[in-house]
Amino acid sequence: MYLLGFDVGSSSVKASLLNAETGKTVASAFYPKQEMKIDAPEKGWAEQDPELWWKNLCLAGREVCKNADLSAIKAIGISYQMHGLVMIDKNRQVIRPSIIWCDSRAVSQGDKAFNTLGGEKCLSHSLNSPGNFTASKFMWVKENEKENFDKTWKIMLPGDYIAMRLTGEVNTTISGLSEGILWDFQENALADYLIEHFGFNREIIPDLIPTFSDQGRLQPQAAKELGLPEGIIVAYRAGDQPNNAFSLNVLNPGEIAATAGTSGVVYGVSSEVKFDPLSRVNTFAHVNHSMTNNRLGILLCINGTGILYSWLKNNFAPLKTYHELNEIAAKAETGSDGLTIFPFGNGAERMLSNIDYNCRMDGIDFNRHNLSHIIRAGQEGIVFSFIYGIEIMKNLGIHPEVLRAGNANMFLSPVFQETLAGTGDISIELYDTDGSVGAAQAAGIGSGVYSSFEEAFSGLQKIKVIEPSGNNSKYTDAYNNWKNKLELLINK
């Protein structure tokens, strides 16, 4: 018996096929082999064609299932890039490219709504400012692309679109609506106060379904494109960060997950309805949140993480592998001999009040610094951004002592691991899992293949633990140097 999971990111689409009895991954694949293109027609914009996601999902799905007994695939789960806006007309055709998570164009629309409605109203009901999230992006369309706005039948998150392509059904979840700032936690209902303020028709919101549930069956056309039998149940969907936490069995208050792919995230679960007054970190409904049982994910997001490392590789060492870059970084001492990098070059950063500071390197000395200092400073800048955000999260009751992460991306670097553990005084547990595996496990729960979370995670393997060193002062000194420079930049 198999479970199939898809993780639809902005860089690639990954698929994993899971043996439901053993909990082990049978096969995995990703497409494209080079990163998917993100279009930027204007400064601060970021768009992708949803058809590109679907094309690569089909390629990854076909590859991962090519040697499997297709009749044994019992359920499909979806993880997806959060906060994107997909608009469809009455014929279920996409109206314009998706405005994705790192697009900054709607900051002013969100700020205006926050100021007009009042911070107390927005934060007490949605736990966030409308900010640069999905609802504000649609307001930008209303103000700037009236023809496209008028054509819109439904607005969707990227995962809702993929589910529609698989099943033909148009629906969404509470967790998904919360990430678009379209859910009212006080009323346990759609955020009518914001929908009315923006002047949207309530009917543009798809019907609600549970996160773990029968969300539709694989329709004939999708089955043909994927090379799968018709009728397989789609039983789960969630944004990539709640799903990443789920894949690490982070479900209960006090548990912490992290990821460091294109963007970097620290995600803590709380049972308390809390919010950051400045919306620098954000609170959303976790995958196991319900109207009677609060499970809220407090999310710190750094847009410029793996994308910074990729940029450094492509521009400073294009012939090196990432493994070789990690070895080069280790040749420099902690603190990179005073060289600092701020990894803020991928759109407006929520942690920095939705300001786009762009990536900056500070303190380069042509007589002292070389490639090892630049690469290490990049990794340290990402870690220090995490720590800066964790300091904000502590005000919301998140005090990480143990952090769980998949053994992938930036967490493959010993410098990254040791700097994060040492600076944050945190134990790091690395697991053999990823978002597509988590989506497959979750589909097992939503379809009834698994009777409990415990059963779903019986095969989860911890592969490494990184403990903070006895002397963390070298890390904290380097962090304080970085932080002081950042605050000088912010307070200019």
C-alpha positions as CSV (number, residue, x, y, z in Angstrom):
1,M,0.0,0.0,0.0
2,Y,1.4,3.4,-1.0
3,L,0.8,7.1,-0.2
4,L,1.8,9.8,-2.7
5,G,2.9,13.3,-1.5
6,F,3.6,16.4,-3.5
7,D,5.4,19.5,-2.3
8,V,4.8,22.4,-4.7
9,G,7.5,25.1,-4.0
10,S,8.6,28.1,-5.9
11,S,11.9,26.5,-6.9
12,S,10.7,23.0,-7.7
13,V,7.9,20.4,-7.2
14,K,9.0,17.3,-5.2
15,A,7.1,14.0,-5.1
16,S,7.6,11.1,-2.7
17,L,6.0,7.7,-2.7
18,L,5.7,6.2,0.8
19,N,5.2,2.6,1.8
20,A,2.3,3.0,4.2
21,E,3.0,-0.2,6.2
22,T,6.7,0.6,6.9
23,G,6.6,4.4,6.8
24,K,9.6,4.3,4.5
25,T,10.1,6.3,1.3
26,V,10.1,4.1,-1.7
27,A,11.0,6.7,-4.3
28,S,11.3,10.5,-4.6
29,A,11.8,12.9,-7.5
30,F,11.7,16.6,-8.3
31,Y,11.2,18.8,-11.3
32,P,12.6,20.9,-12.8
33,K,16.2,19.9,-12.4
34,Q,17.1,23.6,-12.5
35,E,15.1,26.1,-10.3
36,M,11.7,27.2,-11.6
37,K,11.8,30.7,-13.0
38,I,10.3,33.5,-10.9
39,D,9.2,36.4,-13.1
40,A,9.7,40.0,-11.8
41,P,8.1,42.4,-14.3
42,E,8.7,45.2,-11.8
43,K,11.0,45.7,-8.8
44,G,9.6,43.9,-5.8
45,W,7.3,41.7,-7.9
46,A,7.4,37.9,-8.1
47,E,5.1,35.9,-10.3
48,Q,4.8,32.3,-11.6
49,D,2.4,30.6,-14.0
50,P,0.4,28.0,-12.1
51,E,0.6,25.8,-15.3
52,L,4.3,25.5,-14.6
53,W,3.6,24.0,-11.2
54,W,1.2,21.5,-12.7
55,K,3.6,20.5,-15.5
56,N,6.4,19.8,-13.1
57,L,4.1,18.0,-10.6
58,C,3.1,15.6,-13.4
59,L,6.7,15.0,-14.4
60,A,7.7,14.4,-10.7
61,G,4.6,12.2,-10.2
62,R,5.3,10.1,-13.2
63,E,9.0,9.5,-12.3
64,V,8.3,8.6,-8.7
65,C,5.6,6.1,-9.6
66,K,7.2,4.5,-12.7
67,N,8.2,1.3,-10.9
68,A,5.3,1.1,-8.5
69,D,2.1,-1.0,-8.5
70,L,-0.2,1.9,-9.3
71,S,-3.3,0.2,-8.0
72,A,-1.7,0.2,-4.5
73,I,-1.7,4.0,-4.3
74,K,-4.4,4.8,-1.8
75,A,-4.2,8.6,-1.2
76,I,-2.5,11.8,-2.3
77,G,-1.4,14.7,-0.1
78,I,-0.4,18.3,-1.1
79,S,2.0,20.7,0.4
80,Y,2.3,24.1,-1.2
81,Q,4.1,27.5,-1.2
82,M,2.1,29.8,1.1
83,H,0.4,33.2,0.6
84,G,0.2,33.1,-3.1
85,L,-2.8,34.4,-5.1
86,V,-4.3,32.4,-7.9
87,M,-7.4,33.8,-9.7
88,I,-9.7,31.7,-11.8
89,D,-12.8,32.6,-14.0
90,K,-16.1,30.7,-14.2
91,N,-14.5,28.3,-16.7
92,R,-11.8,27.5,-14.0
93,Q,-9.1,29.1,-16.2
94,V,-6.3,31.0,-14.6
95,I,-6.7,34.8,-15.3
96,R,-3.2,36.0,-14.7
97,P,0.1,34.7,-13.3
98,S,0.1,33.9,-9.6
99,I,1.4,36.7,-7.3
100,I,3.5,34.5,-5.1
101,W,4.7,34.6,-1.5
102,C,7.8,36.9,-2.0
103,D,6.0,39.5,-4.0
104,S,6.1,42.9,-2.3
105,R,3.6,44.9,-4.3
106,A,0.6,44.8,-1.9
107,V,2.4,46.2,1.2
108,S,0.6,49.6,0.9
109,Q,-2.8,48.0,0.4
110,G,-2.3,45.9,3.6
111,D,-0.9,48.9,5.6
112,K,-3.9,51.1,4.5
113,A,-6.4,48.4,5.6
114,F,-4.5,48.0,8.9
115,N,-4.5,51.7,9.6
116,T,-8.2,52.2,8.6
117,L,-9.6,49.2,10.4
118,G,-7.3,49.7,13.4
119,G,-4.6,47.5,14.7
120,E,-6.7,46.2,17.6
121,K,-9.4,45.0,15.2
122,C,-7.0,43.2,12.8
123,L,-4.8,41.7,15.4
124,S,-7.5,40.5,17.7
125,H,-9.5,38.9,14.9
126,S,-6.9,37.7,12.3
127,L,-3.9,37.7,14.6
128,N,-2.0,39.5,11.9
129,S,-1.9,42.7,9.9
130,P,-3.4,42.2,6.4
131,G,0.2,42.9,5.4
132,N,1.5,41.6,2.1
133,F,-0.7,38.5,2.2
134,T,-3.2,37.0,-0.2
135,A,-6.2,39.3,0.6
136,S,-4.0,42.4,0.1
137,K,-2.6,41.0,-3.1
138,F,-6.2,40.7,-4.5
139,M,-6.9,44.2,-3.4
140,W,-3.9,45.3,-5.4
141,V,-5.4,43.6,-8.5
142,K,-8.7,45.4,-7.8
143,E,-7.0,48.7,-7.8
144,N,-4.6,48.1,-10.7
145,E,-6.1,45.4,-13.0
146,K,-9.9,46.0,-12.9
147,E,-10.5,43.8,-16.0
148,N,-8.8,40.9,-14.3
149,F,-10.6,41.6,-11.0
150,D,-14.0,41.7,-12.7
151,K,-13.3,38.3,-14.4
152,T,-12.5,36.6,-11.1
153,W,-14.9,33.8,-10.0
154,K,-12.7,32.4,-7.2
155,I,-9.4,33.3,-5.5
156,M,-7.3,30.4,-4.5
157,L,-4.0,29.5,-2.7
158,P,-1.5,27.6,-4.8
159,G,-2.5,24.3,-3.0
160,D,-6.1,24.9,-3.8
161,Y,-5.3,25.3,-7.4
162,I,-3.3,22.0,-7.5
163,A,-6.2,20.2,-5.7
164,M,-8.6,21.6,-8.3
165,R,-6.4,20.3,-11.1
166,L,-6.3,16.9,-9.5
167,T,-10.0,16.6,-8.5
168,G,-12.0,19.2,-10.3
169,E,-13.2,20.5,-6.9
170,V,-12.8,24.1,-5.8
171,N,-12.3,24.4,-2.0
172,T,-10.0,25.5,0.7
173,T,-9.2,25.0,4.4
174,I,-9.2,27.1,7.6
175,S,-5.4,26.8,7.7
176,G,-5.2,28.1,4.2
177,L,-7.6,31.0,4.8
178,S,-5.6,32.0,7.9
179,E,-2.4,32.4,5.8
180,G,-4.3,34.7,3.5
181,I,-5.6,36.7,6.5
182,L,-9.1,35.6,5.5
183,W,-10.0,33.8,8.7
184,D,-11.5,35.4,11.8
185,F,-10.3,33.6,14.9
186,Q,-12.7,35.4,17.2
187,E,-15.8,34.5,15.1
188,N,-14.5,31.1,13.9
189,A,-15.6,32.2,10.4
190,L,-14.5,34.0,7.3
191,A,-13.0,37.4,8.0
192,D,-16.0,39.3,6.8
193,Y,-14.8,42.5,8.3
194,L,-11.8,42.5,6.0
195,I,-13.6,41.2,3.0
196,E,-16.2,43.9,3.3
197,H,-13.5,46.6,3.8
198,F,-11.8,45.6,0.6
199,G,-15.1,45.4,-1.2
200,F,-14.8,41.8,-2.3
201,N,-17.8,39.6,-3.0
202,R,-17.9,36.9,-0.3
203,E,-18.6,34.3,-3.1
204,I,-15.0,34.5,-4.3
205,I,-13.9,32.4,-1.4
206,P,-14.1,28.6,-2.1
207,D,-16.0,26.3,0.2
208,L,-14.3,25.1,3.4
209,I,-13.2,21.5,3.9
210,P,-11.1,20.0,6.8
211,T,-7.3,19.8,6.3
212,F,-7.4,16.0,6.8
213,S,-10.4,14.8,4.8
214,D,-11.8,13.4,1.5
215,Q,-11.1,16.5,-0.7
216,G,-12.0,14.9,-3.9
217,R,-11.0,12.1,-6.3
218,L,-8.4,12.0,-9.1
219,Q,-10.4,13.0,-12.2
220,P,-9.8,11.4,-15.6
221,Q,-7.8,14.1,-17.2
222,A,-5.5,14.5,-14.3
223,A,-5.1,10.8,-14.0
224,K,-4.1,10.6,-17.7
225,E,-1.5,13.4,-17.3
226,L,0.0,11.8,-14.2
227,G,-0.2,8.2,-15.5
228,L,-2.3,7.1,-12.5
229,P,-5.6,5.3,-12.0
230,E,-8.7,7.5,-11.7
231,G,-10.4,7.8,-8.4
232,I,-7.5,8.0,-5.9
233,I,-8.5,10.1,-3.0
234,V,-6.9,13.5,-2.3
235,A,-6.9,13.6,1.5
236,Y,-4.8,16.5,2.6
237,R,-3.4,19.9,1.8
238,A,-1.5,22.5,3.8
239,G,1.0,25.3,3.3
240,D,4.6,24.3,3.2
241,Q,5.6,25.6,6.6
242,P,2.7,24.0,8.6
243,N,3.3,20.9,6.6
244,N,7.1,21.0,7.3
245,A,6.3,21.1,11.0
246,F,3.8,18.3,10.6
247,S,6.4,16.2,8.8
248,L,8.7,16.5,11.9
249,N,5.8,15.5,14.2
250,V,5.6,19.1,15.5
251,L,1.9,19.2,16.6
252,N,1.8,20.2,20.2
253,P,2.4,23.4,22.2
254,G,6.1,24.1,22.8
255,E,7.4,22.1,19.8
256,I,9.6,23.9,17.2
257,A,10.4,23.2,13.6
258,A,12.7,24.9,11.1
259,T,13.4,24.8,7.4
260,A,16.0,26.6,5.3
261,G,15.2,26.2,1.7
262,T,14.6,29.2,-0.7
263,S,13.2,31.0,2.4
264,G,14.0,30.2,6.0
265,V,11.4,29.5,8.7
266,V,11.2,28.8,12.4
267,Y,7.8,27.6,13.3
268,G,6.5,27.0,16.8
269,V,3.2,25.6,18.0
270,S,1.1,27.3,20.7
271,S,-2.3,26.7,22.2
272,E,-2.6,30.4,23.2
273,V,-4.2,33.0,20.9
274,K,-1.3,35.4,20.7
275,F,0.1,37.8,18.1
276,D,3.0,40.1,17.5
277,P,1.7,43.7,17.7
278,L,4.1,44.7,14.9
279,S,3.3,41.5,12.8
280,R,7.0,40.8,12.4
281,V,6.2,37.1,13.1
282,N,2.8,35.7,12.2
283,T,0.3,33.4,13.7
284,F,-1.7,31.0,11.6
285,A,-3.9,28.0,12.1
286,H,-1.8,24.9,12.3
287,V,-2.8,21.7,10.4
288,N,-4.4,20.2,13.5
289,H,-6.2,23.4,14.6
290,S,-9.9,23.2,15.1
291,M,-12.7,25.5,16.3
292,T,-12.6,23.6,19.7
293,N,-8.9,23.0,20.1
294,N,-6.4,25.8,19.4
295,R,-3.3,24.7,17.7
296,L,-1.6,27.8,16.3
297,G,1.6,28.1,14.4
298,I,3.8,31.1,15.1
299,L,5.9,31.6,12.0
300,L,9.1,33.5,11.5
301,C,10.0,33.8,7.8
302,I,13.2,35.0,6.3
303,N,12.7,35.4,2.5
304,G,16.4,35.4,1.7
305,T,17.9,32.1,2.8
306,G,18.7,29.3,0.3
307,I,18.2,31.9,-2.4
308,L,21.1,33.9,-1.0
309,Y,23.3,30.8,-0.9
310,S,22.3,29.9,-4.5
311,W,23.2,33.5,-5.5
312,L,26.6,33.3,-3.8
313,K,27.3,30.0,-5.6
314,N,26.2,31.2,-9.0
315,N,28.1,34.5,-8.8
316,F,31.2,33.7,-6.8
317,A,31.8,29.9,-7.3
318,P,29.6,28.6,-10.2
319,L,31.8,25.5,-10.7
320,K,31.7,24.4,-7.0
321,T,29.1,22.1,-5.5
322,Y,27.2,23.1,-2.4
323,H,29.1,20.5,-0.5
324,E,32.4,22.1,-1.6
325,L,31.1,25.5,-0.6
326,N,30.3,24.2,2.9
327,E,33.9,23.0,3.1
328,I,35.2,26.3,1.9
329,A,33.0,28.2,4.6
330,A,34.6,26.1,7.3
331,K,38.1,27.5,6.4
332,A,37.1,30.9,7.8
333,E,36.8,31.6,11.5
334,T,33.6,32.3,13.3
335,G,32.5,35.9,12.6
336,S,34.1,35.8,9.1
337,D,36.8,38.3,10.2
338,G,34.3,41.1,10.6
339,L,32.6,40.6,7.2
340,T,28.8,40.6,7.6
341,I,26.0,39.8,5.1
342,F,22.3,40.7,5.5
343,P,20.3,38.2,3.5
344,F,17.4,40.5,2.7
345,G,17.4,40.5,-1.1
346,N,14.2,38.5,-1.9
347,G,11.4,41.0,-1.3
348,A,10.0,42.8,1.7
349,E,10.8,41.1,4.9
350,R,8.0,40.7,7.4
351,M,10.4,40.5,10.3
352,L,11.7,44.0,9.3
353,S,8.2,45.6,9.1
354,N,7.7,44.7,5.5
355,I,10.6,46.8,4.3
356,D,12.8,45.6,1.4
357,Y,16.4,46.5,2.5
358,N,18.0,44.4,-0.2
359,C,21.0,42.2,0.5
360,R,24.0,44.0,1.9
361,M,27.6,43.1,2.5
362,D,29.4,45.1,5.1
363,G,33.1,45.4,6.0
364,I,34.8,43.8,3.0
365,D,38.6,44.2,3.2
366,F,40.3,43.4,-0.1
367,N,43.6,42.5,1.8
368,R,42.0,40.1,4.3
369,H,38.9,38.6,2.9
370,N,38.5,35.8,0.4
371,L,35.9,33.4,-0.8
372,S,35.8,31.5,2.5
373,H,34.9,34.6,4.4
374,I,32.1,35.5,1.9
375,I,30.6,32.1,2.0
376,R,30.8,31.8,5.8
377,A,29.4,35.3,6.2
378,G,26.4,34.3,4.0
379,Q,25.7,31.3,6.2
380,E,26.1,33.3,9.4
381,G,23.9,36.1,8.1
382,I,21.1,33.5,7.5
383,V,21.6,32.0,11.0
384,F,21.7,35.5,12.7
385,S,18.5,36.4,10.9
386,F,16.9,33.3,12.5
387,I,18.2,34.3,15.9
388,Y,17.0,37.9,15.5
389,G,13.5,36.6,14.7
390,I,13.5,34.0,17.6
391,E,14.1,36.9,20.0
392,I,10.8,38.3,18.7
393,M,9.1,35.0,19.1
394,K,10.1,34.7,22.7
395,N,7.7,37.6,23.5
396,L,4.9,35.3,22.3
397,G,5.9,32.5,24.6
398,I,8.0,30.5,22.2
399,H,11.3,29.6,23.9
400,P,13.1,26.9,21.8
401,E,15.4,24.5,23.5
402,V,15.2,21.8,20.9
403,L,14.6,22.5,17.2
404,R,13.7,19.9,14.7
405,A,14.5,20.1,11.0
406,G,14.9,17.9,8.0
407,N,18.4,16.9,7.0
408,A,18.4,19.0,3.8
409,N,19.3,22.4,2.3
410,M,21.2,24.7,4.6
411,F,21.0,22.1,7.4
412,L,23.5,20.0,5.5
413,S,26.2,22.5,6.3
414,P,28.2,21.9,9.5
415,V,29.0,25.6,9.7
416,F,25.3,26.4,9.6
417,Q,24.4,23.7,12.1
418,E,27.0,24.7,14.6
419,T,26.4,28.4,14.3
420,L,22.7,28.0,14.9
421,A,23.2,25.7,17.8
422,G,25.9,27.9,19.4
423,T,24.3,31.3,18.8
424,G,20.8,30.2,19.9
425,D,22.0,27.8,22.6
426,I,19.6,25.3,21.0
427,S,19.9,21.5,20.4
428,I,19.1,20.7,16.8
429,E,17.6,17.3,15.8
430,L,17.8,16.4,12.2
431,Y,15.3,13.9,10.7
432,D,15.1,11.9,7.5
433,T,12.0,13.6,6.1
434,D,10.8,16.5,3.9
435,G,7.7,18.2,2.8
436,S,6.6,15.7,0.2
437,V,7.0,12.8,2.7
438,G,5.0,14.7,5.3
439,A,2.2,15.3,2.7
440,A,2.1,11.6,2.0
441,Q,1.9,10.7,5.7
442,A,-0.8,13.3,6.2
443,A,-2.8,11.8,3.3
444,G,-2.6,8.5,5.2
445,I,-4.4,10.2,8.1
446,G,-6.9,12.0,5.9
447,S,-7.8,8.9,4.1
448,G,-8.1,6.6,7.1
449,V,-5.0,4.5,6.2
450,Y,-3.6,5.6,9.5
451,S,-5.7,5.8,12.6
452,S,-3.6,8.3,14.5
453,F,-0.6,10.7,14.3
454,E,1.5,8.2,16.3
455,E,0.9,5.5,13.7
456,A,1.7,7.9,10.8
457,F,5.1,8.8,12.4
458,S,6.2,5.3,13.4
459,G,8.8,5.3,10.7
460,L,10.2,8.8,11.4
461,Q,14.0,8.5,11.9
462,K,16.2,10.9,13.8
463,I,19.6,10.9,12.1
464,K,21.7,13.5,14.0
465,V,21.7,15.8,17.0
466,I,23.8,18.9,17.1
467,E,24.4,20.2,20.6
468,P,25.6,23.8,21.4
469,S,29.3,23.9,22.3
470,G,30.4,24.6,25.8
471,N,31.7,28.0,24.9
472,N,29.2,29.9,22.8
473,S,30.8,33.4,23.3
474,K,32.4,33.4,19.8
475,Y,29.0,32.9,18.3
476,T,27.2,35.5,20.4
477,D,30.0,38.0,19.8
478,A,29.6,37.6,16.0
479,Y,25.9,37.8,16.3
480,N,26.0,41.0,18.3
481,N,28.3,42.5,15.8
482,W,25.8,41.6,13.0
483,K,22.8,42.7,15.0
484,N,24.4,46.1,15.8
485,K,25.0,46.8,12.2
486,L,21.5,45.7,11.3
487,E,20.0,48.1,13.8
488,L,22.1,50.9,12.5
489,L,20.6,50.2,9.1
490,I,17.1,50.0,10.4
491,N,17.3,53.2,12.4
492,K,18.8,55.3,9.6
